[in-house]
């Protein structure tokens, strides 16, 4: 079976050495030395002053909403993973969708102002497949209307915008270190901010509100991560440049051979930005064509993914809003398999199946 993705795994001996050290210390969680080491090395690699390592990327969004004390309506994208919307609902705010740009698949910044009401408190935008949003426009609108900005940057490890890590923008950025991501800690995530006051608040939120063993600064939850997860992150960080280079090579191999076959590819924002090529999405002429390709691949035990589908404005637990562009894209988009150990021969097999099926 060729999966849509597989986790990168470092040499077992390297991970084993970290775990042996954890065993000898008998310190498994609660802000252990490996968690601190990972946070420090990530800050150095990404060029950031502040970040917190968390248990997953969903709780990162929830903590961001709580730290900014958001109420009422949050403008957001209908084209993202479900956690972007469900986190808003979970924190008892109302998602108000703004349709996407048909070429970048990101929230359309030109449509944001029309959606702002007196109840709007923030914008929560996703860098879709790691493709940076129109950050300058979004933050100008937020400043003009006194809104907070959160970026769901779950796919964006290694991405830069204007020569800075994409994690450095917004009041808070969040990411995922899930096993399927380019950089992973098995399960995990992080929050990023340039504001020390917001960082301090998120420190309390991450750990039950503890301010010392017997004092509680505020409400909090358990969003900490363990030494075992940090160990995997420390191992994988040593290979991140290899991972990024391999993914770029795979992305361009797909695109070079599928170009001119009637497929639409995502437009990457800004030629000077550093992109991570985390996914290979392609948009078909119609849903029937997509299903035909998907079935042809699955017949050969190859698993692509309809990502993102369905459009989030159609979820049954939110107020329905029509988002015609997102709905059209979500019905026609398919991500092909990409992972570090995938050979060019496997890629060529996938490409041949796609091209052959498109002809008939």
PyMOL commands that set and color helices and strands:
alter all, ss='L'
color gray80, all
select helices_A, chain A and resi 12-25+33-46+57-67+82-90+109-115+128-130+135-145+166-168+196-206+227-237+240-258+287-299+312-314+324-332+344-359
alter helices_A, ss='H'
color red, helices_A
select strands_A, chain A and resi 51-54+73-77+94-98+120-126+148-152+160-161+164-165+172-176+189-192+264-265+281-283+333-335
alter strands_A, ss='S'
color yellow, strands_A
deselect
rebuild
show_as cartoon
